[in-house]
């Protein structure tokens, strides 16, 4: 998996979701779509977040942002 996925997650964790968004935007694989959706949840744009979760063939979760970030890190490590 691209190091950009991990870097985007790290940027998000450090509070720089906008830079994370720029970094992940060119990618369209499932994990990138999930990260993209998560970043839009942070932004508060739930409609756009739903779009990206749908692209990953997942329902937008109702978990906390912290829990979702941990889930995404776990998925990234499985790649």
Helices and strands as residue ranges (DSSP letters): H 3-13, H 17-24, H 30-43, H 46-55, H 65-78
